Amino acid sequence: MGEIFSDVWVLASAAGLLFSAAALPFLIKKARSATASPLPGAMTVAPFEEDEPIPVVKEPKAEKAPEPAPAPVDASPARAETPDRANVTGPVGRGEKFVGEIMGRMSHFETEIHELRSQVQGFSEAHDKEFKLLLQKMTDFQAELHRDLQARAASPAPAPAAKPPAAAPKP
């Protein structure tokens, strides 16, 4: 931790910070006094006062030539169905493009959602299989432990070995 204070750049930065903090009140005081008295020989300009709003002249728009009347449509049953927009020639409006883009994105997201759902289902099935296998192994281990404990409890405890007689001390 003490190594940071031996770095030259840290010391230079700290000195600059202290110098700036000491000079700030002096500079603020000088700026306030400069705004109170204008420089000698400087001209003062009166603030702009708006008397009345400036009228805006609107140019009349050029009228478009009237479009020719659409041709009469046959009322036959074959013509009653509206054609699919993909098969119709002509310009496609911005709204139709926008809706088409949104539909494309939605179909892309739907496919991604179905793929993710199938992946999650696969993961959960694999997890369930592993969990069942682990649970079965733990059950087998527990049963084995219980059998070992019961076997130990049922078998008689070995008798402690008799101590050899203590030898008489030699005089």
N, C-alpha and C positions, 0 to 999 in steps of 0.2 A: 504494500500500500504506500509505503514511504517513497518508492521509486518514482511515482508519478510526479512528485514535487521536485525531483531532480532533473526533469525534462525541461529543456530550454523553451520549447514551444508552449508548454503549459504555463511557465512563468511569464512569458511575453504576453500571452492571452490574458492572464490574470491582471498584469500591469495595465494593459489596454482597457480592460473592463473598469478597473479602479479609476483610471484617468478620465474615462468617459462619464462615469458616475459623478466625479467631482466637477467636471466642466458643465454638466447638464443644467444645474440651477443658474449658473452664470449666463449661459446661452439663452435660457428662457427669459431671464430678466432683461437681457439686451434686446431680444426680439419684441418684448412687450413695450419697451421704451421707444423702439423704432416705429411702431405702428401709431404711437400717440403723437409724435411730431414728424410731419413729412420732411423730406429732404429740402434744403434751400433751393429755390428756383424751380421746384416741381410744380406742375400745373395740376389743379384739381378739376375733375370732371363731375358734373352733376349726374346723379343717377338717372337712368332712363325711366321716364314716366309714360305709361301707355294711356293715351287719351281715349281712343276708341279703337275697336278691333279693325284690323285690316280686312276689307271684304275679299272674299275668295270668288273669283269668276270661274264658273263652271262652264266648260265648253260643251255644247250639245254633241252627243255621240252621233256618229254617222249611222243612219238607219240601214240595216241590212236589207238586201233585196228579198222580197218575199219568196219563200221556197215554193216550188211547185206542189200542187196538191197531190197526195199519194194516190196511186192507182187503185181503183176499186178492187177489193179482195173477193174472190169467189167464195161463196158460202157452201161449197161442196164438202162432204164429209172427209175427203182425203186431205183437204186444205185446213180443216178445223184444228188439227193437232199443231202445236207450236214446235218448230224444229229445234233440235239440240243446238246449243250455242257453239259447240265445237265444230259443227258442220256448216255453220253459216259463215259466209265470207263477208268481209268488211271490217271496219275498225272496231276494236274492243275498247270499251270505256275504262277509265281508271278504276272505277268501282268494281267492275267485273274482274280486272286484273288483281285488285287487292283481295277480293273474295277468293279468287283462284289460288293466290299465294297462301292465304290463310288455310284453305282446304288442303293444299299440298302439305303444309306444315303439320296440320292436324293428323293427316294420314300417316306422316312420318312418325309423329309422337305416338300414335296408336300402335304402330308396329313395334316401336321401342318398348312401350308399356307391356305388350304381349310377350316380347322376348324376355324382359325383366321378370315378369310374372312367372314365366316357365322356368327361368333360372332359380328364382326364389323357391318355387315349388320343388325343384330338383334338390336344392340345398336342404330344404326342410325334410324331404324324404330320406336323404342320406344321413342327416343328423338324427332322425328318428331311429333309423336302423342301427347306427353306432350307439345311440343311447340305450336301446333295448339290449344290444350285445353287452355293453358295459354293465347294465343292471343285472343281466343274467350271470355274468362273471362274478359280480359282487355278491349275489345271492348264493352262488356255489361256494365262494370263499367263506361266507358267513356260516353256511351249513358245515363246512369242513372244520372251522374253528369250534363250533358247538360240539361236533363229534369228538374232537381232540380233548376238549375240556371235560366232557362226560367220561371219556375213557380214563383220563387222569384221576377224576374224582372216584371212579369205580375201582380202580386198582389200589391195593393197599400200599401205604407209604412204606418204603424200605426202612427197616429197623436201623437205628444208628449203630455204628460200629462201636464195640466195647473198647474202653480205654485199657491199654495194658497197665498192669500194676506199676506203681512208681517204684523205681529202684531205691534201695536204702542208701542213704548217704555214706560215703566211705569216710572212715576216721583218719 
